[in-house]
Amino acid sequence: MDRNNRSSDELHSLWEKLSDLKSLESDLSERISHETAEETSGRVRSEIEARMGFLPPHFAPALKSPAVLENLWRRHLSSYAGSPLPELFREKLSLRLARYCSSPYFIVLHACTLIQLGVEAGEVRPLIEAPEDNTPVDLEQPLAALAVVPRPLKSWPDANPAFEESVIAGCVCIFLGMEESGKWIAQLRDALGPFLYGHLSDLLAYAKSAHLWVESHPEVSFEDHPTVARNYLSLVRSGPRLVDLFQNWGGMVRKHNAGPCFPGGNHNTQYRDFFENASDIFYTYDFEGNVISVNRAAERITGYSRAEILRMKLTDALPPEYEPLARKLLDPRVAGEIPLSYELEIWSKDKKRIALGISTRPVFRGGKAVAVQGIARDITKHKQIEEELQKANQKLEAWVSELEQRTHEMTLLNDMGDILRACLTTEEAYNVIVRVAQQIFPVKVGALYVIAPSRNLVESVAVWGDASLAERSFAPQECWALRRGRTHWVENYESGLICRHIHQPSSNGYLCIPMMAQSEALGILHLMQPENVKMTETKQRMAVTMSEHIAMALSNLRLHETLRSQSIRDPLTGLFNRRFMEESLELEIRRASRNQRPLGMIMMDLDHFKYFNDNFGHEAGDLLLKELGALLKNSIRGEDIACRYGGEEFTLILPEGTGSVTRQRAEFFKEAIRRLDVHYKNQPLGRLTASMGVAVFPEHGRSAQALIEAADRALYRSKNAGRDCVTMAD
């Protein structure tokens, strides 16, 4: 029993020792494993630092995972650092791919690496900010450029930026999985050969995994990278807005990726449909004028097939007057610098002009403009409507201008009518007519003709323009307007019926308008047009209206003058009557008093006038009075006033006439009357004499009545003194 118990205790003790040994083995295993991981991590870190001189920030999150760290480092070495692809190309490609990473780490890192490799910061910035060439139109040119590369390449071409830009464009297409990626894979594999293409595709795969790694570790910051620390300041100095761009990079990329433009084949199918079915022309051309791409809208708008358009030069469709613009469009220094907007016309296939409104933008490769993309909208109908609107607007402006001119002319006519009604004499009226006619009718020559009282002569009373072209007087039958009693318009002097009073007709014709009042022709309004100026119908109607105004005014003036003459003149002698004399004497006395000047007055009476009436008859007596009236009118000054005071008695008023001057004038008239030789029915009436009395203001009277009475008393003293003498008032 004791032996069994002892054996049991020994067995139990043995199991406990075995259990302690297993526990120790496990602890030793964990310690060995931990020591091995630390050794591996340390070893890899040492290798990285030995190779690069520092530990890049994006490796730091893997330090606790030696296997991951080693995997990242081996991929970096094989796919990136150890790639046989040229270093400068590799960095440019990595920079372009980094634009699609939501972390700014790699785009800043590769940009600064390019600066460190000697690329100017100003050349790096466009690679960051340049528009994305992800559309089918953008990719057509680089795909075409790659197609002409000799195949397969034996080595990477030196100093061939166009080739490298084409490869980068294809890599972006493949990297984003676009619809055209299949074409690019085939082209790149064929052009680069298995070796270079294998390393290129490996670099693309590495970039995608590296992007995913840093996106999964947002704590990784480019600010901790030594390359960035050395070159970041140079980068942001070339474009200060890059600072804000990098700070907001993640939000911008995520927003971009969420839209319909990024990435995936569905977008490209939609874009292709939009591109092909757009109503506007989408096109691309290079700076040699070659049309690289165009959509179906060009066929519909121009009438050319797409194949015909792609064989054409840009200048082939432009009219000659657009050659200066074409030179600018093909100049990279102009069209390759900034977007442009302009309008031009092109020839359609059927030789019709098509107006296009165009917006363009340059296409850059390697920071250099290599082509131009544009959108052209057919604005032919718009231009036609615009032209029609412009013509309508011009016509409307012309109508408004004509209406304003017509209103101005009507205002002048109305003013002329008002002034003519205020005129007291025809001479005043003629001056008003010329003033207005010159403004309304700036003709070669214009004239106003009036028919003389004898009705056998037409005389010019007002002329404007070239007076040498206006006949001064002519017979009424020489004017067709007077002969027909209606307006006579001659439009063509070679075929028209020319009036005989027109000696030098204008090539643009002339107009004669009869002035009628109370069915009686008063004269004509004559207008001759200047050379190369047609008279419009509106002007003709205006001329007729003006002639009517003039005719009415002249008729009223004549009637007014007739009535006034009848009221102030003696109908037998034509001298002023007693009423007018008394009114005029009052005015002259006031004027003389105001100016302190004298005023002379002569009263005369024919001696033995009753004898002539009794022996020769009243007609003979009237003849004597007429002859005496004619003598007085023809012998006085313009300012003197001769009146028939009554019967055979006459009065003369002489402004500023002194006593001696007035007496001399009386003696003159006494002698002139003696010399009158009047015959009635071929029978002499005999010798005539007159008795006269002279009075002077203010010596003989300070009022009209006093002066008349003084002169009358002097006259009767002459009568009492034996007649045929002159007596001065006391």
ZALUMBA-660317 format. One line per field, with one value per residue (C-alpha): residue in three letters; y, z, x; chain. Coordinates in steps of 0.2 Angstrom, whole numbers. Layout:
BEGIN
residuo: c(ALA, ...) $
yy: c(Y, ...) $
zz: c(Z, ...) $
xx: c(X, ...) $
cadena: c(A, ...) $
//
This chain:
BEGIN
residuo: c(MET, ASP, ARG, ASN, ASN, ARG, SER, SER, ASP, GLU, LEU, HIS, SER, LEU, TRP, GLU, LYS, LEU, SER, ASP, LEU, LYS, SER, LEU, GLU, SER, ASP, LEU, SER, GLU, ARG, ILE, SER, HIS, GLU, THR, ALA, GLU, GLU, THR, SER, GLY, ARG, VAL, ARG, SER, GLU, ILE, GLU, ALA, ARG, MET, GLY, PHE, LEU, PRO, PRO, HIS, PHE, ALA, PRO, ALA, LEU, LYS, SER, PRO, ALA, VAL, LEU, GLU, ASN, LEU, TRP, ARG, ARG, HIS, LEU, SER, SER, TYR, ALA, GLY, SER, PRO, LEU, PRO, GLU, LEU, PHE, ARG, GLU, LYS, LEU, SER, LEU, ARG, LEU, ALA, ARG, TYR, CYS, SER, SER, PRO, TYR, PHE, ILE, VAL, LEU, HIS, ALA, CYS, THR, LEU, ILE, GLN, LEU, GLY, VAL, GLU, ALA, GLY, GLU, VAL, ARG, PRO, LEU, ILE, GLU, ALA, PRO, GLU, ASP, ASN, THR, PRO, VAL, ASP, LEU, GLU, GLN, PRO, LEU, ALA, ALA, LEU, ALA, VAL, VAL, PRO, ARG, PRO, LEU, LYS, SER, TRP, PRO, ASP, ALA, ASN, PRO, ALA, PHE, GLU, GLU, SER, VAL, ILE, ALA, GLY, CYS, VAL, CYS, ILE, PHE, LEU, GLY, MET, GLU, GLU, SER, GLY, LYS, TRP, ILE, ALA, GLN, LEU, ARG, ASP, ALA, LEU, GLY, PRO, PHE, LEU, TYR, GLY, HIS, LEU, SER, ASP, LEU, LEU, ALA, TYR, ALA, LYS, SER, ALA, HIS, LEU, TRP, VAL, GLU, SER, HIS, PRO, GLU, VAL, SER, PHE, GLU, ASP, HIS, PRO, THR, VAL, ALA, ARG, ASN, TYR, LEU, SER, LEU, VAL, ARG, SER, GLY, PRO, ARG, LEU, VAL, ASP, LEU, PHE, GLN, ASN, TRP, GLY, GLY, MET, VAL, ARG, LYS, HIS, ASN, ALA, GLY, PRO, CYS, PHE, PRO, GLY, GLY, ASN, HIS, ASN, THR, GLN, TYR, ARG, ASP, PHE, PHE, GLU, ASN, ALA, SER, ASP, ILE, PHE, TYR, THR, TYR, ASP, PHE, GLU, GLY, ASN, VAL, ILE, SER, VAL, ASN, ARG, ALA, ALA, GLU, ARG, ILE, THR, GLY, TYR, SER, ARG, ALA, GLU, ILE, LEU, ARG, MET, LYS, LEU, THR, ASP, ALA, LEU, PRO, PRO, GLU, TYR, GLU, PRO, LEU, ALA, ARG, LYS, LEU, LEU, ASP, PRO, ARG, VAL, ALA, GLY, GLU, ILE, PRO, LEU, SER, TYR, GLU, LEU, GLU, ILE, TRP, SER, LYS, ASP, LYS, LYS, ARG, ILE, ALA, LEU, GLY, ILE, SER, THR, ARG, PRO, VAL, PHE, ARG, GLY, GLY, LYS, ALA, VAL, ALA, VAL, GLN, GLY, ILE, ALA, ARG, ASP, ILE, THR, LYS, HIS, LYS, GLN, ILE, GLU, GLU, GLU, LEU, GLN, LYS, ALA, ASN, GLN, LYS, LEU, GLU, ALA, TRP, VAL, SER, GLU, LEU, GLU, GLN, ARG, THR, HIS, GLU, MET, THR, LEU, LEU, ASN, ASP, MET, GLY, ASP, ILE, LEU, ARG, ALA, CYS, LEU, THR, THR, GLU, GLU, ALA, TYR, ASN, VAL, ILE, VAL, ARG, VAL, ALA, GLN, GLN, ILE, PHE, PRO, VAL, LYS, VAL, GLY, ALA, LEU, TYR, VAL, ILE, ALA, PRO, SER, ARG, ASN, LEU, VAL, GLU, SER, VAL, ALA, VAL, TRP, GLY, ASP, ALA, SER, LEU, ALA, GLU, ARG, SER, PHE, ALA, PRO, GLN, GLU, CYS, TRP, ALA, LEU, ARG, ARG, GLY, ARG, THR, HIS, TRP, VAL, GLU, ASN, TYR, GLU, SER, GLY, LEU, ILE, CYS, ARG, HIS, ILE, HIS, GLN, PRO, SER, SER, ASN, GLY, TYR, LEU, CYS, ILE, PRO, MET, MET, ALA, GLN, SER, GLU, ALA, LEU, GLY, ILE, LEU, HIS, LEU, MET, GLN, PRO, GLU, ASN, VAL, LYS, MET, THR, GLU, THR, LYS, GLN, ARG, MET, ALA, VAL, THR, MET, SER, GLU, HIS, ILE, ALA, MET, ALA, LEU, SER, ASN, LEU, ARG, LEU, HIS, GLU, THR, LEU, ARG, SER, GLN, SER, ILE, ARG, ASP, PRO, LEU, THR, GLY, LEU, PHE, ASN, ARG, ARG, PHE, MET, GLU, GLU, SER, LEU, GLU, LEU, GLU, ILE, ARG, ARG, ALA, SER, ARG, ASN, GLN, ARG, PRO, LEU, GLY, MET, ILE, MET, MET, ASP, LEU, ASP, HIS, PHE, LYS, TYR, PHE, ASN, ASP, ASN, PHE, GLY, HIS, GLU, ALA, GLY, ASP, LEU, LEU, LEU, LYS, GLU, LEU, GLY, ALA, LEU, LEU, LYS, ASN, SER, ILE, ARG, GLY, GLU, ASP, ILE, ALA, CYS, ARG, TYR, GLY, GLY, GLU, GLU, PHE, THR, LEU, ILE, LEU, PRO, GLU, GLY, THR, GLY, SER, VAL, THR, ARG, GLN, ARG, ALA, GLU, PHE, PHE, LYS, GLU, ALA, ILE, ARG, ARG, LEU, ASP, VAL, HIS, TYR, LYS, ASN, GLN, PRO, LEU, GLY, ARG, LEU, THR, ALA, SER, MET, GLY, VAL, ALA, VAL, PHE, PRO, GLU, HIS, GLY, ARG, SER, ALA, GLN, ALA, LEU, ILE, GLU, ALA, ALA, ASP, ARG, ALA, LEU, TYR, ARG, SER, LYS, ASN, ALA, GLY, ARG, ASP, CYS, VAL, THR, MET, ALA, ASP) $
yy: c(0, 12, 7, 11, 28, 32, 28, 39, 54, 52, 51, 67, 76, 70, 77, 94, 95, 91, 104, 117, 111, 115, 132, 136, 130, 141, 156, 153, 151, 168, 176, 169, 174, 192, 193, 187, 200, 214, 208, 208, 225, 232, 224, 230, 247, 247, 242, 256, 269, 263, 263, 280, 289, 290, 281, 287, 292, 280, 265, 270, 262, 245, 245, 234, 222, 216, 205, 220, 231, 219, 217, 236, 238, 224, 230, 248, 241, 229, 240, 258, 261, 247, 249, 250, 264, 281, 290, 307, 298, 287, 302, 311, 296, 293, 312, 310, 294, 303, 315, 301, 297, 305, 308, 323, 313, 306, 320, 332, 319, 316, 335, 338, 324, 331, 348, 338, 330, 347, 351, 369, 372, 382, 366, 355, 365, 363, 344, 346, 359, 355, 349, 330, 322, 308, 310, 300, 316, 320, 302, 301, 311, 302, 286, 291, 297, 281, 271, 278, 272, 259, 242, 234, 247, 241, 254, 268, 283, 298, 316, 312, 321, 318, 299, 300, 310, 297, 283, 293, 296, 278, 273, 285, 277, 259, 265, 272, 257, 267, 261, 264, 255, 239, 249, 256, 239, 232, 248, 249, 230, 231, 247, 243, 225, 212, 219, 237, 234, 222, 234, 248, 237, 233, 251, 254, 240, 246, 264, 258, 248, 262, 274, 262, 260, 279, 282, 268, 277, 296, 299, 298, 316, 323, 336, 323, 318, 325, 327, 337, 348, 352, 357, 361, 380, 381, 371, 382, 398, 394, 394, 400, 393, 375, 377, 378, 364, 352, 356, 352, 338, 324, 333, 338, 321, 312, 325, 322, 303, 304, 312, 305, 309, 297, 283, 268, 263, 269, 287, 285, 277, 291, 304, 296, 297, 315, 319, 310, 316, 334, 348, 358, 353, 346, 346, 346, 352, 354, 369, 363, 365, 347, 342, 328, 324, 329, 323, 320, 337, 343, 332, 339, 357, 358, 344, 336, 318, 315, 307, 322, 334, 324, 325, 344, 358, 371, 384, 375, 380, 398, 412, 423, 438, 426, 423, 434, 426, 409, 413, 418, 401, 391, 401, 392, 409, 414, 400, 389, 401, 405, 399, 410, 414, 422, 421, 417, 410, 394, 387, 373, 359, 368, 384, 393, 403, 396, 407, 399, 405, 396, 393, 384, 379, 373, 355, 353, 339, 341, 359, 363, 367, 354, 356, 365, 358, 368, 369, 377, 382, 386, 404, 407, 409, 419, 430, 432, 437, 449, 456, 458, 466, 477, 482, 484, 495, 505, 507, 512, 524, 531, 533, 541, 553, 556, 559, 571, 580, 581, 587, 600, 605, 606, 617, 628, 629, 633, 646, 654, 654, 664, 676, 679, 683, 696, 704, 721, 721, 708, 713, 707, 691, 687, 688, 676, 664, 663, 660, 645, 638, 638, 626, 615, 614, 615, 614, 619, 634, 639, 654, 662, 670, 682, 687, 705, 715, 716, 697, 697, 695, 683, 691, 683, 691, 679, 667, 656, 644, 648, 664, 663, 648, 657, 667, 685, 686, 677, 676, 665, 654, 649, 638, 622, 623, 640, 634, 618, 625, 610, 604, 601, 588, 584, 569, 566, 581, 571, 564, 576, 591, 606, 623, 637, 647, 633, 635, 623, 609, 598, 579, 575, 586, 601, 606, 620, 622, 635, 646, 647, 658, 661, 651, 664, 660, 672, 664, 648, 640, 633, 621, 613, 598, 597, 584, 566, 570, 564, 573, 562, 561, 568, 583, 586, 585, 597, 609, 609, 612, 627, 634, 634, 643, 656, 658, 661, 673, 683, 684, 690, 703, 709, 711, 719, 731, 735, 739, 749, 758, 762, 768, 780, 785, 796, 785, 799, 805, 791, 802, 799, 806, 819, 805, 798, 815, 819, 803, 804, 823, 818, 804, 816, 830, 818, 811, 829, 834, 819, 822, 841, 842, 854, 848, 858, 859, 866, 868, 872, 876, 876, 894, 896, 877, 881, 889, 873, 863, 875, 877, 860, 849, 838, 825, 839, 844, 827, 826, 841, 834, 817, 827, 837, 821, 813, 828, 828, 809, 810, 826, 822, 812, 795, 801, 815, 814, 820, 821, 827, 838, 840, 846, 855, 858, 847, 846, 841, 836, 837, 829, 839, 853, 870, 886, 890, 873, 871, 888, 883, 867, 877, 889, 874, 866, 883, 884, 866, 868, 883, 872, 859, 857, 847, 842, 836, 828, 836, 853, 862, 867, 882, 889, 882, 891, 887, 897, 890, 893, 887, 883, 875, 865, 871, 890, 891, 877, 863, 852, 845, 856, 872, 868, 865, 881, 891, 884, 886, 905, 907, 900, 911, 926, 920, 919, 937, 943, 939, 920, 911, 915, 907, 915, 910, 908, 922) $
zz: c(0, 5, -11, -21, -12, -15, -33, -35, -26, -37, -53, -48, -44, -61, -70, -61, -67, -84, -83, -77, -92, -105, -97, -98, -115, -120, -112, -120, -137, -135, -129, -144, -156, -149, -150, -168, -173, -165, -174, -191, -189, -183, -197, -210, -203, -203, -221, -226, -217, -224, -242, -240, -226, -216, -213, -224, -214, -224, -217, -199, -197, -201, -188, -176, -190, -197, -210, -217, -216, -225, -238, -241, -242, -254, -265, -264, -270, -284, -291, -288, -282, -292, -307, -324, -330, -330, -314, -320, -330, -315, -304, -316, -318, -299, -298, -310, -302, -285, -290, -288, -270, -256, -246, -251, -245, -262, -273, -262, -260, -279, -283, -271, -278, -295, -289, -280, -297, -305, -312, -310, -298, -311, -322, -308, -303, -320, -317, -301, -307, -326, -331, -332, -349, -345, -359, -376, -385, -374, -376, -395, -398, -386, -393, -410, -406, -397, -413, -423, -411, -419, -411, -400, -391, -388, -375, -367, -379, -373, -373, -380, -370, -382, -380, -361, -361, -372, -360, -345, -352, -356, -338, -331, -342, -336, -318, -318, -327, -341, -356, -367, -355, -366, -381, -371, -363, -381, -387, -372, -372, -391, -390, -374, -376, -362, -351, -350, -350, -336, -325, -330, -325, -309, -305, -308, -296, -283, -284, -281, -266, -259, -261, -252, -238, -234, -236, -222, -211, -211, -197, -211, -215, -229, -218, -209, -225, -227, -246, -243, -229, -241, -257, -251, -249, -268, -273, -265, -270, -288, -284, -267, -269, -268, -249, -248, -262, -252, -235, -243, -255, -247, -248, -266, -272, -263, -270, -287, -286, -280, -297, -313, -320, -309, -312, -322, -339, -336, -336, -352, -361, -355, -361, -377, -380, -375, -386, -401, -399, -394, -404, -404, -413, -402, -410, -408, -419, -417, -421, -439, -442, -443, -437, -425, -419, -421, -417, -428, -426, -438, -451, -449, -448, -462, -473, -474, -468, -453, -464, -475, -460, -453, -469, -470, -462, -451, -463, -478, -471, -467, -479, -484, -473, -458, -462, -449, -436, -442, -440, -421, -419, -425, -415, -398, -391, -393, -393, -382, -368, -362, -367, -381, -386, -403, -418, -436, -452, -461, -478, -478, -491, -502, -501, -489, -475, -457, -442, -427, -409, -402, -385, -385, -372, -374, -372, -362, -363, -351, -347, -366, -376, -390, -396, -394, -390, -394, -394, -409, -409, -425, -423, -441, -437, -422, -433, -446, -433, -425, -442, -445, -428, -432, -449, -440, -427, -440, -449, -433, -429, -446, -444, -427, -435, -449, -437, -426, -442, -448, -431, -431, -449, -444, -429, -441, -452, -438, -432, -449, -450, -434, -439, -456, -448, -438, -453, -458, -476, -489, -487, -469, -475, -488, -475, -464, -478, -483, -465, -463, -481, -479, -464, -471, -489, -490, -509, -523, -526, -519, -524, -521, -536, -536, -550, -554, -552, -571, -572, -586, -576, -563, -552, -539, -522, -511, -516, -506, -511, -528, -533, -551, -555, -551, -565, -559, -569, -583, -591, -582, -597, -595, -580, -581, -563, -567, -584, -576, -559, -550, -544, -557, -552, -563, -557, -572, -581, -596, -599, -589, -595, -591, -588, -599, -584, -579, -588, -578, -571, -558, -561, -546, -553, -547, -540, -545, -534, -538, -523, -524, -514, -518, -534, -540, -543, -533, -538, -537, -524, -534, -526, -536, -528, -524, -534, -528, -516, -520, -515, -505, -505, -488, -493, -508, -497, -485, -499, -504, -486, -485, -502, -495, -479, -490, -502, -488, -479, -494, -499, -481, -482, -499, -492, -476, -487, -498, -483, -474, -490, -492, -475, -475, -493, -504, -519, -532, -529, -520, -506, -487, -482, -468, -455, -457, -458, -441, -433, -441, -436, -417, -418, -427, -414, -400, -408, -412, -394, -387, -398, -397, -416, -427, -438, -453, -460, -477, -482, -500, -510, -529, -534, -544, -544, -546, -563, -570, -564, -571, -588, -591, -581, -565, -574, -579, -561, -555, -568, -560, -543, -549, -557, -541, -531, -542, -541, -522, -521, -533, -524, -506, -495, -489, -471, -477, -477, -491, -488, -497, -483, -492, -509, -518, -501, -498, -483, -481, -465, -465, -450, -443, -455, -449, -454, -468, -475, -474, -483, -496, -500, -501, -514, -523, -524, -529, -544, -548, -549, -560, -572, -573, -591, -590, -605, -605, -621, -630, -623, -612, -595, -593, -580, -562, -546, -528, -512, -497, -478, -468, -449, -439, -422, -409, -414, -421, -411, -398, -403, -419, -419, -415, -429, -442, -437, -438, -455, -461, -455, -465, -480, -480, -478, -494, -502, -496, -503, -520, -521, -529, -514, -498, -481, -465, -449, -436) $
xx: c(0, 14, 23, 8, 6, 24, 23, 7, 16, 31, 20, 11, 27, 34, 18, 21, 39, 33, 20, 33, 45, 31, 27, 46, 47, 32, 40, 56, 47, 38, 54, 63, 49, 48, 67, 67, 53, 62, 78, 69, 61, 77, 86, 74, 74, 93, 93, 81, 91, 107, 100, 90, 98, 82, 66, 52, 36, 25, 36, 33, 16, 24, 38, 27, 24, 41, 33, 23, 37, 49, 35, 33, 52, 54, 40, 48, 64, 58, 44, 50, 68, 75, 65, 75, 63, 71, 71, 64, 50, 46, 44, 33, 22, 21, 16, 2, -4, -3, -17, -29, -24, -34, -19, -8, 8, 13, 9, 19, 33, 35, 34, 48, 58, 57, 63, 77, 81, 84, 66, 61, 47, 38, 38, 32, 17, 8, 9, -1, -14, -16, -33, -35, -35, -46, -59, -59, -55, -40, -33, -34, -19, -7, -13, -10, 7, 12, 6, 20, 34, 45, 42, 48, 59, 76, 79, 70, 71, 81, 75, 58, 45, 31, 34, 34, 18, 9, 15, 10, -8, -9, -4, -17, -30, -25, -23, -41, -48, -56, -65, -49, -38, -38, -32, -18, -13, -11, -2, 10, 14, 18, 28, 38, 41, 39, 53, 49, 30, 32, 41, 29, 14, 23, 25, 7, 2, 14, 7, -10, -5, 5, -9, -21, -8, -6, -25, -27, -14, -19, -6, 7, 12, 23, 30, 40, 49, 67, 65, 49, 58, 71, 61, 43, 47, 53, 37, 24, 34, 30, 11, 6, -12, -3, -3, -22, -23, -12, -22, -38, -32, -42, -59, -56, -51, -65, -78, -70, -71, -89, -94, -98, -81, -71, -66, -75, -81, -99, -93, -84, -98, -109, -96, -94, -113, -113, -98, -105, -123, -119, -128, -112, -95, -82, -65, -46, -32, -14, -3, 1, -18, -22, -39, -36, -54, -71, -89, -104, -111, -98, -105, -123, -117, -104, -110, -93, -91, -80, -66, -66, -64, -50, -40, -43, -32, -40, -38, -46, -63, -60, -64, -49, -54, -51, -32, -26, -36, -31, -12, -16, -26, -11, 2, 6, 10, -8, -19, -8, -8, -25, -43, -51, -68, -72, -84, -79, -87, -83, -87, -99, -97, -110, -101, -112, -106, -109, -106, -99, -97, -81, -73, -56, -43, -25, -20, -4, 9, 24, 20, 19, 4, 3, -15, -31, -48, -64, -82, -91, -109, -119, -125, -129, -148, -143, -132, -146, -158, -146, -143, -161, -163, -149, -157, -174, -165, -157, -173, -182, -168, -170, -188, -186, -173, -184, -199, -188, -183, -201, -206, -192, -197, -216, -211, -201, -216, -228, -216, -214, -233, -234, -221, -228, -245, -236, -227, -233, -225, -221, -202, -202, -211, -198, -184, -193, -197, -178, -173, -184, -182, -163, -165, -179, -172, -153, -154, -143, -154, -171, -181, -198, -206, -221, -232, -231, -248, -247, -249, -236, -220, -214, -200, -189, -192, -181, -166, -155, -141, -132, -141, -133, -144, -160, -168, -172, -188, -198, -215, -228, -229, -211, -215, -225, -231, -240, -246, -254, -259, -251, -234, -221, -207, -193, -184, -172, -167, -163, -180, -191, -200, -189, -196, -189, -184, -172, -155, -144, -155, -147, -145, -156, -170, -180, -197, -209, -224, -237, -243, -262, -274, -292, -290, -277, -259, -247, -231, -220, -209, -193, -181, -167, -158, -139, -129, -131, -145, -163, -178, -189, -208, -208, -198, -209, -225, -216, -212, -230, -236, -223, -229, -247, -241, -232, -247, -259, -247, -244, -262, -266, -252, -258, -276, -269, -258, -273, -284, -271, -267, -286, -287, -271, -269, -279, -285, -283, -266, -258, -252, -256, -273, -277, -280, -263, -255, -262, -256, -239, -237, -240, -227, -214, -217, -214, -198, -192, -196, -187, -171, -172, -173, -183, -198, -204, -221, -227, -246, -249, -265, -267, -272, -288, -292, -311, -306, -299, -314, -326, -318, -310, -321, -318, -308, -295, -295, -292, -278, -270, -271, -263, -249, -246, -246, -233, -222, -222, -219, -204, -197, -197, -184, -188, -192, -203, -222, -233, -252, -267, -275, -291, -298, -283, -274, -258, -246, -228, -220, -201, -192, -177, -182, -176, -185, -173, -173, -191, -194, -181, -191, -207, -199, -193, -210, -218, -206, -208, -227, -225, -215, -229, -236, -252, -262, -280, -286, -271, -276, -264, -272, -262, -250, -251, -247, -248, -249, -239, -237, -222, -222, -208, -208, -206, -205, -222, -231, -227, -242, -248, -264, -254, -242, -256, -265, -249, -245, -263, -263, -247, -255, -270, -258, -250, -267, -271, -254, -259, -256, -241, -229, -222, -226, -217, -228, -226) $
cadena: c(A, A, A, A, A, A, A, A, A, A, A, A, A, A, A, A, A, A, A, A, A, A, A, A, A, A, A, A, A, A, A, A, A, A, A, A, A, A, A, A, A, A, A, A, A, A, A, A, A, A, A, A, A, A, A, A, A, A, A, A, A, A, A, A, A, A, A, A, A, A, A, A, A, A, A, A, A, A, A, A, A, A, A, A, A, A, A, A, A, A, A, A, A, A, A, A, A, A, A, A, A, A, A, A, A, A, A, A, A, A, A, A, A, A, A, A, A, A, A, A, A, A, A, A, A, A, A, A, A, A, A, A, A, A, A, A, A, A, A, A, A, A, A, A, A, A, A, A, A, A, A, A, A, A, A, A, A, A, A, A, A, A, A, A, A, A, A, A, A, A, A, A, A, A, A, A, A, A, A, A, A, A, A, A, A, A, A, A, A, A, A, A, A, A, A, A, A, A, A, A, A, A, A, A, A, A, A, A, A, A, A, A, A, A, A, A, A, A, A, A, A, A, A, A, A, A, A, A, A, A, A, A, A, A, A, A, A, A, A, A, A, A, A, A, A, A, A, A, A, A, A, A, A, A, A, A, A, A, A, A, A, A, A, A, A, A, A, A, A, A, A, A, A, A, A, A, A, A, A, A, A, A, A, A, A, A, A, A, A, A, A, A, A, A, A, A, A, A, A, A, A, A, A, A, A, A, A, A, A, A, A, A, A, A, A, A, A, A, A, A, A, A, A, A, A, A, A, A, A, A, A, A, A, A, A, A, A, A, A, A, A, A, A, A, A, A, A, A, A, A, A, A, A, A, A, A, A, A, A, A, A, A, A, A, A, A, A, A, A, A, A, A, A, A, A, A, A, A, A, A, A, A, A, A, A, A, A, A, A, A, A, A, A, A, A, A, A, A, A, A, A, A, A, A, A, A, A, A, A, A, A, A, A, A, A, A, A, A, A, A, A, A, A, A, A, A, A, A, A, A, A, A, A, A, A, A, A, A, A, A, A, A, A, A, A, A, A, A, A, A, A, A, A, A, A, A, A, A, A, A, A, A, A, A, A, A, A, A, A, A, A, A, A, A, A, A, A, A, A, A, A, A, A, A, A, A, A, A, A, A, A, A, A, A, A, A, A, A, A, A, A, A, A, A, A, A, A, A, A, A, A, A, A, A, A, A, A, A, A, A, A, A, A, A, A, A, A, A, A, A, A, A, A, A, A, A, A, A, A, A, A, A, A, A, A, A, A, A, A, A, A, A, A, A, A, A, A, A, A, A, A, A, A, A, A, A, A, A, A, A, A, A, A, A, A, A, A, A, A, A, A, A, A, A, A, A, A, A, A, A, A, A, A, A, A, A, A, A, A, A, A, A, A, A, A, A, A, A, A, A, A, A, A, A, A, A, A, A, A, A, A, A, A, A, A, A, A, A, A, A, A, A, A, A, A, A, A, A, A, A, A, A, A, A, A, A, A, A, A, A, A, A, A, A, A, A, A, A, A, A, A, A, A, A, A, A, A, A, A, A, A, A, A, A, A, A, A, A, A, A, A, A, A, A, A, A, A, A, A, A, A, A, A, A, A, A, A, A, A, A, A, A, A, A, A, A, A, A, A, A, A, A, A, A, A, A, A, A, A, A, A, A, A, A, A, A, A, A, A, A) $
//
